[in-house]
């Protein structure tokens, strides 16, 4: 596994976060109709955001007490990190619910809502990570062998970019890019007319579907076109373990600085040539 990112997966922590994610997937709290409680510009908040954040916080607190370890919890739904235990702290990073804006506009079954959590070690190495697809009732996890899918009725299944997609070019690629606002649309406008199709969606689901999709014409590139914090790049970082090309839109490695004010863009592509050409198209207009 030739990852460029510092993965040091710990099976104990990985099993723990997978259990937490399935607790969210199966919870009636997030599967009910959810009321909008905060219309923050560009980041609508629904009840499920807060409820899910509280579930993760309780789980981390219980883990700290059980293991006698210190943790920092950085979440999209909290303005300040939460501290648990004493001494040196490992860092949990979470995007409790992704897709709240679409959820609030079109209803729960219209949005590919996900929940995501990642654990960084003392040297910012990735110890565990999991993304759950709430309505599809499946999750993605990691071990030393790579990226896999967990579905309750099926055995664990490893996924990586299929051979038939490794030579896809920009003209053949479908791109998922999250652009509900004009500034995001402006950021990806150079791609129009230069790629196959552009989908108005992105985030964790499509970053991982870049890897999982088997058909040559399935999603081949996922973009987070405007700067966002690390907690929104859990899916792309996991896609790297499935042999995907993962970078910032500036062509650099994604930073693992957990500071929630540190923002960056991201691209997930099925091959290096495609990824670098998309970056060049965005830069050159």
N, C-alpha and C positions, 0 to 999 in steps of 0.2 A: 504494500500500500504506500504509494509515493505522495502522500499529502504534503502540502507546503505549510500547513497550519499545525500548531503544537497539540496534537491529540495524544492523550495518555489515559485512555478509557479505563475506568475502575469499575469492574463488574458489580460490586456492591452498590455503588452510587447509581449506576445505570439502571439496575433493577428497581431501585427506590424511586427514581424519577419516572420510570415507566409506570409503576404502580400509581403514582400521583396523577399522571396524565389520564390513565384509565378511570380513575376516580372522577375526574372532570367529565370525561366523555360520557360516562354512565349516570351522571348526576342529573336529576330532574331540574335542578336550579338553572343549568345552562341550556337544557333542551326545551324549556317552556318558552312561550312568547315573552319577550323581555322589553320592559319599558325604557325609553330614552330618559336619562336623568341629567345629562350634561351635554350641551351642544357646543363643545369647544371647537374653535375653527380648525377644520381639517382633521379632527379627531373626536368624533362623537363617542360619548360614553353611555353604555346601557347597563342595566342592573347586573347582567351576567359578568361584565367586566369586574365590578367590585366584588361580587360573590366569589368569582374564581380566584381573584387576587387574595381574598381572605382565606380560601382553602389552602393555597400554596403557603401563605404566611404561617398558618397553624401547623402544616406539615413540617416546615423548616424548623419551627420552634420545638416541636416534638422530637425531631431528629437531633437537634442540638442537645436536648436533655438526655436523650437515649445514649448518645455517643460521647457526650462531654466535649464536643467540638464547638468552635466559634464559627458563625456564618454571617455574611452580609447579604441582604436580599435587595436587589435592584429590580424594580418593576415599573412597567409603563403606567400603572395606575396609582403610583405613590410618588409624591413630590420629593421625598427624601428616602434614602436607603434605610432599611430596618436592620438593627444589629441584634444578634442572638449569641449567647455565650460570651466567653472571655478569651483573651489572648489573640493569637494570629488567626485570621478568618479566611476561609474559603468563600467564594462569591457565587451565590445563586442569581441568575438573570432570567427574567420571565417577561413574555408577552402574553398575559393571561388569556385574552381573547383577541384574535385578529379578524377584522371584517365587521366591526360594529356599525360603521356607516352604512354599508350595504344592507346589513341585518335590519337596521332601523327604517330604511327606505322601502325595501321589497319583501320583508318578512324573513323568518329564520331559515326556511328551506331554500331560499334564493341565494344564500351566501355560503361560500366555502369556509365557514368559520373554523379556525384552528386554535389550539392552545399550545404554548411552547415554553420549555424551560431548559436551562443549561447551567452546568456547574463548572466554574473555573478554580484551579488549584492556586497555591501560593505564588507560583511563577506564571500565572495566567494560562496554564495549559488546560485543555478541555478534558475534564474528567468524566462528564456524562452529558447527554443531550437527548431530548425527545420532543417530537412534534405530534400532536394528536389531531386527526380530522374528525371533528365532533359529529357531523351528520353522516359521514361515511363509516363511522365506527371502526376506525383503524388508526394506527400510529406508526411512526418511523422511529427507529432506535439505532444505536451504534454499538459495535464491539470491536475487538482487535482485527476482525476480518473485514469490516466495512459497514455499509448501510443496509438495514433490513426493514421490512414491513411486518407489523403484527396485526393480525385480524383474529378475533375470538374463535371463529369457526375453522381457521386454517393454520397450518404450522408456520413458523417464522420463515420468511422468504427474503433472501438477499437480492438487492437490486443494484445495477450499475448501468451506465450509459450503454445502450445496445450498439453492436458493431455497425448496424445499418444506419445509425444516426451520427457516427463519429466523423463523417465527411460532409455533413450538411453545410451548405453555404448560406450567406445572408439572404440571397434571393429565394431560397427554398425554405427558410426558417419561418416558423410562427413565433411571435414574440408576445409575452405577457408583460404589460407595464402598467403599474398602478398610477392612474392620472385622473382623479376626480376633480382636480382644480386646474385653472389655467396655467399656473406656473409649472406644474408637472407635465401638462400637455406640451408646453413650449420646450421643456427639457428633452422630450423624445421626438419632437416634430421632424428633425433631420432624417428619421428612419422611414417616414412615409414615402411610399413608392420604391423603397430599396429592400424591403423584406416582404415575405409572403402575406402575413396578416398580423395586425396588432390588436391584442385583446385588452380591454379596459379592466384589468385585474392583475394582481401580482401577489407579492408576499410569500409566506411559507408554502402554500399549496403548490404554486407553480414552480418555485425553485426546486422543490422535490420532484415534481412531475417532469421536469427537464430530464432527470435521471430515470424515473420510473417508466416513462412512455416508451413503448416498443415500436410504434409505427414511425416511419421516416417523417411524416407530415404532422406528427404531434408537436406540442410545444417544445421548441428547441432553445429558446432564450427567455429568461425572466429578468426583468429590470426593476430595481427600486430607484427611480429616476431622480429623486431629490434626497438630500441628506437626512438620515434617520439614525437613532442610537443603535448600539450593538444589539440590544434586546430584539430588534426587528430583523436581525441577520442570522438568527439561529438556524432557520431553514436552509439558506445558502451555505452556511458553514458545514452543515450535515451533508449537503449535496456533494461537497468536495470529496467526501468519503465514498461516494458512488462514482468517482472518476470524472465529475463535472469540472469545468473551468469556472473558478470563482475568484472575482477580483472586485475592486472598486471601479467606478466608471472612469477613474483617472488611470487605471491600469495597475494600481498598487494592490498589495495584499490587504485584506480587511484587517483593521486593527482590533485587537482584543482588549483594548482599554475599556473597562466597565463604567467609566465616568459617564453618566447618562446625558451630559451636555456635549459629549464628543460625538459628532454626527458624521456619517459617511454614506455614500451611494453604493450600489452593488449591482453586479451582473452575474448571472449563472447561465452558462452555455454548455452545449454538448461537446465542444472541442475548442482547442486553443485558437485555431485559425478563425473560427466563427466569432469567438469572444473578442479577439483583438480587432477584427474587422468592424464589429458593432461599435466598439469603443472609438475607433477611428472615425466612423460615420457620425457619431454623436459629437465628436470634437470638431470635425471639419464642416459640419452642416451640409 
